Amino acid sequence: MTRLSVATWNINSVRLRAGLVKRFVEEHRPDVLCLQEIKCRNGEFPTSAFTEMGLPHVHIRGQKGWHGVAIASRLPLEEVDEPDFCRHEEARVAAVKVAGVTIHNLYVPAGGDEPDTQINPKFDHKLSFLERMEAHYAGRNSKDPLVVVGDLNVAPGEHDVWGHKQLLNVVSHTPVETDAMGRILARGGLVDLARVARPAPEKVFSWWSYRSPDWTKNDRGRRLDHIWANADFAPRFIKESFAIHKDARAWEKPSDHVPVVAAFEV
């Protein structure tokens, strides 16, 4: 068997932070890099820079504005059907097969500030996206290898946030969102690999707000970025490979998210 490493990172503008991507790729050499919030259209993606990094195979779902996802790989990519999760047809889903493994790269809507579907259409859209995820993965019959990654914008457990009680009414950690994620995992037969590698009660974060005056001091993070595998493939997960590269949050002009990496035997 060979080793396949997969990284996920909400880069918050791939053109602005192409240098940070280059640094990460040179230091950690992922085989597959899944990016969210690329903030560019397909033709604006810096493909040549990724080729120079050693990731010449690129699958892009770009869009003008705040969305867009992409998958870059050392290995050839095969396009596969992309699940229909987004009712607004925003570029939030990219799907490929690489080395026999299907990868879904997702950017779940953040959901705005108010956790109330009656007054906040963005939150209603987020819950719709999660409902569609649940239906899709619950109905997936194949036992073929599946890895789901991305900025899922939900911190599911009490140890995935800096303050569980303080954030119960804050979008990303409300019970309606965490319950929805729990159903997606359970009904879809999916395994949250972060908690295989780092079981609770260890605090695990992947995002720190730009609004924090000193994120390193108060460490008020949330785990919004995830890597899952279907139950048949999860035993191929190499536990010691799991990493959240917190140092990237301190790089110059960083994203507020950091890369998360997991490797598998394929």
N, C-alpha and C positions, 0 to 999 in steps of 0.2 A: 504493500500500500504506500501511497504518497501522502503528503501533507498539503492541505489547502487552507490557507489563512484568509479570513474575511474580515474586513474592517468597515465600520459605519461611522459617518461623521456629518452632522449638520454644519456645513462650512460657512453659511451665511454670506454668500457671494463667492463663487469659485474664481471669478476673474480678479476680484480684490485680494483674495487669499491664496492664489496659485503658488506663491512662494512658500506659504506654510504647508500646503499639501506636498510640495516637493521635499521640504525638510522632513516631514513625517514619513513619506515613502522611502526616502534615502535611509532614515534611521531604523525603520521597522519592516520594510519590504513586504507589505501585504500582497497576496496574490490577486485579491479582488478588493476594490475600494468602492463602497457605496456612499454616495453623497446626496444630501438633501439641501433644499433651499439654495440651489445654485444661482438663482436670480439671473438667468440669461436664456435666450432662445437657442435652438439647436446650433445654428450657424455661428453663434457668438461664443460657444464653448471653446476653451483653449486646448483643442485636441492635440496640437503639436507639442505643447508643454507636457502633456501626459505621455505622449510617445517617447519623449526624451527621458521621462522618469522611468520608463520601462513598462508602462501600462498602455500599450498601443491599441487594445481592443476596447472600444467605448460604445456604450448604449446610452443615448440621451433622450430624456423626455423634458425638453426645455419649455420655457414660457416667459414672456415678458412680465416683470414684476417680482412678486415675493415668493414664487413657488419654484418648481423645477427639481427633478431628480436625475441622477446619472449613475452609471455603473462603469468603472474602468478596471481592466484586467490584464494580467500578464498572459493569460491563456485565452484562446478563442472563445467567443460568446455565441450562443445560439438563442435567438429571440423566441420567446414562448408567449402564449396568451396572457394578457395582463388582466387581473381581476378588476371588476368595475366597482370600486369602493367610493368614488367621489361623485356626488350627484351634480356638482357644478362644473364637471369636466375640467377641473384644474389639474395641472401636471404634478401629481402626487404619488404615482405608482410606476415603477419600472420593474420588469421581470425578464430574467434570462436563465439559461442553463449553462453551467460551466463545469467541466470535469464530471459530468453526470449528475450534478446537484442543481436543482432549481432554486433560484434566489429571488425573493420578493423584496424590493427596496421601497419602503413606504415613508411618506411624510404626512402624518395625521394632522389635521387642522389643530391649531393651538386652542381655539375656542373662545377667544376674547376674554373679557374680565369678569363678566357676571355669569354665575352658574345657573342661569334661568332661561329655559328655552322660549318662554313667552316674551321676554324683553330683549333677548340676545340671539339673533339669527346665527351668529358664528358658533355658539354653543350647541344649538340645534343641529347645525351642519356636522359638528364634531361627533355628536352622538349617532347621527345617521351613518357616518363613516365607520364608526365602531360596530354598529349593528350589521352593516354590510360585511365587515370583516368576519364577524361571528358566523353569519350565514354561509359565507364562502368556505371557511376552513372547516366548519362542521360538516359541510357537504362534500368535502374532498375525500375521494375514496382511495386514491393512490397511496401506496406505501413507499413510493420512490422518494429519495432524499429531498427534503425541503428545508430551506433556511429562510427565515423571515427576519429582516433587519430594518432599522431606521429610527428616525425621530418620531416616536409614537405619542409623544406629548402627554403621557400618563405616567405618573410615579405610583406604582401599584400598591406598595406595602408601607407599613409604618416606618420601616427602616430604610425606605427609599427617599425619604425627605428629612430635612434637618429638624422639623418639628411637626409631628403627626397631628396633634390636637390643634395647633395653630393654623394648619393648612387644610383642615377638613372642609372649609367653605371656600377654598381657593381653587380656581380652575387648574386642573392637572392632578388633583388629589382628592376630589370630591367623591363620596361613596358611589354616585351613579357612574362615574368614570372608572373607578377601580373595580367595581362589580362587573362592569362591561368587559374590562380586560380579563378578569378572572374567568368569565364565561368563554371568551375567545380561546384562551389557553385550554380550558377543560374540555369544551365541546370539540375543539379542533385537534385535540391530542398533541398539543404543542408544549415544549419544555422551555422554560425561561433559564437560559444557560448561565446568566450572571449568578443566579441563586444556587445553581449546581456547583459553581466554582467558589462562590462566597456566600455560604448560607447565612440567613438571619441568625442573630441580631446584628451582624456587621452592617454598618452604614455604608451604602454604596451610592455615589452620585456621579452624574455625567454632565451636569449643567449648573452654571452659577450665573446669576443675573448680572447684567451690565449695571443695574441700578445700585448694586451693593458697593458702598464706598471702599471696602477692603475685603474682597471675597476670601482672601487667604486667611484672614484673621478670624472671621465669624463662621466661615465654611458653611454657609446656608445654601446648600445645594439640593438638587433633586435628581433622581435617576429617570430621565426621560428617553434615553437612547438604549435600544434593546437589540439583542440577538437571540432568536428562538430557533429551535429545530423540531421537526416532527418526531414523535416518539420512536419510530423505527430507525431514525438516523442519529438521534441524540447520543446513543452509546458510542458513536464515532467521535464525539466531542473530546478534545484533548484539554482536560481541566486546567493544567498548568499553563496553557496558552492564553487563557483569558486575561485581558488587560484593559484597564481604563487609563488612558494617558493624560492624567490630570495636569502634567507639566505644560501641555499645549495651551492651557487656559492662561498661562503667564507669558506666552510668546507675544511679540510686538503686534498690536492690532489684531487680537485673537477673535475667533468665534466665541460665543458664550457656551457652546457645546465643545466637548473634547472627543477624540476618537475612541471607539470601543472595538476590541479585536477578539476574535475566537478562531481557533484552528480545528480542523477535522481530518481524520484519516479517510482517504477516498481510494 
